[in-house]
């Protein structure tokens, strides 16, 4: 049933349908309304036997979920920005303990300077945690991704945390028509969580052992193998979702106009705007297509190699920067297609801290690349030069 | 030993393993053990050499109370509460310093957990650095006695009062020197619904610089000098105190341990011993430790 709801609600309602046992969070803008919605559902007895906890910090929230997940519960949290960074020690740990925690990150910039607005610097900092990362384009995709996230994370071939990344404000605060799932549909798609191992006095097991050099590496290799298996598990789940919901969001990447000479690459909500830009440029005779990267971890190496093998130019719009190098999506993409494509890479960091990225701004950049006015390499776009005490 | 097996790597005379075995036995092994990073974790949880006969989890250094809260919440949600008690075994640094945020959160929410602080008064696992529960005058590697410094300056953080201030149902201190006291308090604690805190004074033979054979004697001297009062609070009210017949001067406790040895030769040693004696006297006054002669 289609309803006009905010991004917050599209997530909260979907979480409820997944029947989590323990929900724990700490408020942070622009995430708060997700957990406020869940708290209201809890207060009204709509979450079944679930326990809802407001923690003393994001660090505490993530830690509570480590305990709950290890005890066999299906768990949920939402956070972003400083909260995600504060959680980071716990999330690295949870991945190592192979706990299928599902969290939503409402992407927000990092301090300093303080910014509550959107970019991807927060989730990029968790790149190497062993957490699956999927970026959604709109609130329907966010809504649809929650049951899929549980199904993928809890698959015994995977068992890793899953982070659904949705752009703060641009999606969270937006009212959009969302086809809300039914309980029957989610129940038939997502079976109850049956942990492979959990804390029980009936069969005592130890979680989080310490591992000397003769055995540590084996655990980390196992994480990489789980991430590799997750590629296939994700494709199966994405496909199943398309069949049961009638909405096909694509695989690890979603490509528009795959026969193009120039490709624009982006993640998250800006993909919607870029699709429009690309369509208009094609009407002007520019051979340009769009690659929306959906899964950043595991990274869609094969898909990018295949799509870009004959491409001439690739324009990457990063919402983040790895200071001292360039945008992380661009870094990853280059490494993935090295030896498989001769395309020139044009890497741009845009929209940091919520800096506006209007349609004509994006169109101008792509046109400049297409018409040879840009050089391959890295540049910020959309900023202006300024002087401060520390240059 | 059924619940905490042989094969752990603790030193002979280590207080931690005595305390852990006593607690697990008192609860007949009906325990979910949560253990932050520290000496206990290192000596008991190496992959392939797990010494725990109960379900056990180690996550991080500073989050044991939150992990325990999560287990408790999960058991509640999954209707498995009758499976066992959620018990944290944490060191003093994990409790009073780096983990006090998550501890305060768990107390504030009054999760049905038993939090045991194994207080050996410094970061002993990493070679004896000072923690918030290191007593004044102790020479640690980060508060070493030197030409001008007489060891740690400042008080031992009063975690008992901090726990009581959270309004949790049960708070107590105990000592490895008195295992029957530990047993009694643990059995009593788990009868309360909500958060329970027991701080157990636990000798560290390497950090304290004592022979394992006198660990129990030293632990008892801490109590007999009034430096480690054994007390019990129920719903914020002091309900029991272990009385001391003839309270001994603190020197008798200090002189047996390498960590305090400098106090008997250092220029400021006398002054520090007086400060330490004053803490013992304050404890005696505050808790009424001295058995009044009739």
Interface residues (C-beta under 8 A of the other chain):
Chain A: X21 X22 X24 X49 X50 X51 X53 X55 X56 X57 X59 X60 X61 X63 X64 X65 X66 X67 X68 X69 X70 X71 X72 X73 X75 X89 X90 X93 X97 X199 X200 X201 X202 X204 X205 X206 X207 X208 X209 X210 X211 X212 X215
Chain B: X29 X30 X31 X32 X34 X41 X42 X45 X46 X47 X48 X50 X52 X53 X54 X55 X56 X57 X58 X59 X60 X62 X63 X66 X67 X68 X69 X70 X71 X72 X73 X74 X75 X76 X77 X78 X79 X80 X83 X84 X101 X102 X104 X105 X108 X109
